[in-house]
Every structure is written in structure tokens, then in C-alpha cells.
Amino acid sequence: MNTQVTTKIKINKPANLVFEAFVSPSKIGNFWFSSSSERWEKGKRITLRYDEYNAEGVINVLEIEDNKRIVFSWGEEHGEETVVSIILKEDDTSTIIEVNESGLKEDDPEIVAKMVGQKEGWVYTLTCLKGYLENEVNNLRASLIH
């Protein structure tokens, strides 16, 4: 069973703006987490905070290729570490962003629910990113009710 989750969206902005939205602590709060402890760079351990849920998580930045690729792992503190690859492909007027999350355990009895949850989360995150970058809407994140 392939447990990788893949999500893609087209954003009508150049790749450098999409890339900066993720790696810049001053920009990530406009579409995803409330804050990031520092700029994302290879080898760094970054703390991401959700003020609305009084929660935080840690990512390990594994790879960075400016304006093209971000790879990080997360979930190790819960014993469910996965690897996320964010790939940016720019054309003349837009960027296709593809997120792949792998490492979900096939033998987990909750695997289908977890895969659906991760897919929903990435669709929502990328939709918030699109709203922020294309229309300066920065109040969508953290609006979902659990």
C-alpha cells in the first residue's frame, strides 16, 4: 500500500514569493502556523507554534533549494515521524506547488483516517497560501473547527 499523500495547487505568483512564505518567520503566520522560531535552513530545528490551539511542533529541515524545494521531517515527538517534500515549479506567470508527505505506517489501524486527515490539511494549507499570496487574505488559517 502506498501511504504517500500528494497535494498540488497552482499559485499565480513567482516561486520566490511562494518559497519565502514558507521559510520566512514573518510570513508563515499569514497562511499556516502562527509563528516560526527562525528562518528555515538546512540542518535547522524549527519550532512552529499555533497560538489559537496553544500547540507547537518541531520540524527538522533536511533540504533547502532556494525557490525550488523544501524537505523537512516532523512528528518525531509523537513517534509518527513523516517526511514532507515541497516542490516548486515555476512557469512564466505562476508556480505549481506540490507537497508530498511520506512515512505514514502502512500497518497502522488508523492509516486511512490519517492519510485523509493529512490530505485535508495540505489542501487547506495550500488554499490559505493561495489566498494570502494572490489576494492578501491572511485570516483564513486556523479557521477550521475540529
C-alpha positions as CSV (number, residue, x, y, z in Angstrom):
1,M,0.0,0.0,0.0
2,N,1.4,3.4,-1.0
3,T,0.9,5.7,2.0
4,Q,2.3,8.8,0.5
5,V,-0.1,11.8,0.4
6,T,0.3,14.2,-2.5
7,T,-1.3,17.6,-3.0
8,K,-0.8,20.2,-5.8
9,I,-2.0,23.7,-6.4
10,K,-1.3,26.5,-8.9
11,I,-0.4,29.9,-7.4
12,N,-0.3,32.9,-9.7
13,K,2.9,34.2,-8.2
14,P,6.6,33.6,-8.8
15,A,8.4,30.8,-7.0
16,N,10.5,33.1,-4.9
17,L,7.3,34.5,-3.2
18,V,5.9,31.1,-2.6
19,F,9.2,29.9,-1.1
20,E,9.6,32.9,1.1
21,A,6.1,32.4,2.5
22,F,7.2,29.1,4.0
23,V,10.8,29.9,5.1
24,S,10.3,33.4,6.5
25,P,9.2,33.7,10.1
26,S,7.5,37.0,9.3
27,K,5.4,35.5,6.5
28,I,4.3,31.9,7.6
29,G,1.8,33.4,10.1
30,N,-0.2,34.8,7.2
31,F,-1.3,31.3,6.0
32,W,-0.2,28.4,8.2
33,F,1.3,28.4,11.7
34,S,1.1,31.5,14.0
35,S,4.9,31.7,14.1
36,S,8.2,30.0,13.2
37,S,11.1,30.2,15.6
38,E,13.6,31.2,12.8
39,R,14.2,31.2,9.1
40,W,14.2,27.7,7.6
41,E,17.6,26.5,6.6
42,K,19.1,23.0,6.0
43,G,20.1,21.3,9.3
44,K,17.9,23.6,11.5
45,R,15.4,22.5,14.1
46,I,12.4,24.9,13.8
47,T,9.6,25.3,16.3
48,L,6.3,26.1,14.8
49,R,3.6,27.5,17.0
50,Y,-0.2,27.6,16.7
51,D,-1.3,30.2,19.2
52,E,-5.0,29.5,18.6
53,Y,-4.7,25.9,19.8
54,N,-1.9,26.5,22.3
55,A,0.2,24.0,20.5
56,E,3.6,23.7,18.9
57,G,5.6,21.2,16.9
58,V,9.1,20.8,15.7
59,I,10.4,20.3,12.2
60,N,13.9,19.2,11.1
61,V,14.8,20.9,7.9
62,L,16.5,18.2,5.8
63,E,17.0,20.0,2.4
64,I,16.5,23.5,1.0
65,E,17.0,24.6,-2.6
66,D,16.1,28.2,-2.9
67,N,12.8,28.8,-4.8
68,K,12.7,25.1,-5.8
69,R,12.5,22.6,-2.9
70,I,12.0,22.3,0.9
71,V,12.2,19.0,2.6
72,F,11.5,18.5,6.4
73,S,10.5,15.9,8.8
74,W,8.1,16.2,11.7
75,G,6.1,14.2,14.1
76,E,9.1,12.5,15.9
77,E,7.9,13.8,19.3
78,H,4.8,11.7,18.8
79,G,6.6,8.6,17.4
80,E,5.0,9.2,14.0
81,E,7.7,10.9,12.0
82,T,7.0,11.7,8.4
83,V,8.9,13.5,5.6
84,V,7.4,16.4,3.7
85,S,8.7,17.5,0.3
86,I,7.6,20.8,-1.1
87,I,8.5,21.2,-4.7
88,L,8.0,24.5,-6.6
89,K,7.8,24.5,-10.4
90,E,7.7,28.0,-11.9
91,D,6.5,28.9,-15.4
92,D,6.1,32.4,-16.9
93,T,3.4,33.7,-14.6
94,S,2.8,31.1,-11.8
95,T,4.1,28.4,-9.6
96,I,2.9,24.8,-9.3
97,I,3.4,23.8,-5.7
98,E,3.5,20.0,-4.9
99,V,3.5,18.7,-1.4
100,N,4.4,15.0,-0.8
101,E,4.2,13.6,2.7
102,S,5.6,10.1,3.2
103,G,6.4,7.7,6.0
104,L,2.9,7.0,7.3
105,K,2.9,3.5,8.6
106,E,1.0,1.0,6.5
107,D,0.3,-1.3,9.4
108,D,-1.3,1.5,11.5
109,P,-5.0,0.5,12.0
110,E,-5.9,4.2,11.6
111,I,-3.8,4.6,8.3
112,V,-6.8,5.6,6.1
113,A,-8.1,8.2,8.5
114,K,-4.6,9.6,9.0
115,M,-4.0,9.8,5.2
116,V,-7.3,11.5,4.7
117,G,-6.5,13.9,7.5
118,Q,-3.1,14.8,6.1
119,K,-4.5,15.3,2.6
120,E,-7.3,17.6,4.0
121,G,-4.6,19.5,6.0
122,W,-2.4,20.1,3.0
123,V,-5.3,21.1,0.7
124,Y,-6.4,23.6,3.4
125,T,-2.8,24.9,4.0
126,L,-2.2,25.4,0.2
127,T,-5.6,27.1,-0.2
128,C,-4.7,29.5,2.6
129,L,-1.3,30.1,0.9
130,K,-3.0,30.9,-2.4
131,G,-5.5,33.3,-0.7
132,Y,-2.6,35.1,1.0
133,L,-0.2,35.4,-1.9
134,E,-2.8,36.1,-4.7
135,N,-5.3,38.3,-2.7
136,E,-3.5,39.3,0.6
137,V,-6.1,37.3,2.6
138,N,-4.3,36.4,5.8
139,N,-7.1,35.5,8.2
140,L,-8.0,32.0,6.8
141,R,-5.5,30.0,8.7
142,A,-6.6,28.3,11.9
143,S,-10.3,28.8,11.0
144,L,-11.2,25.1,10.8
145,I,-13.2,23.7,13.7
146,H,-12.2,20.3,14.9
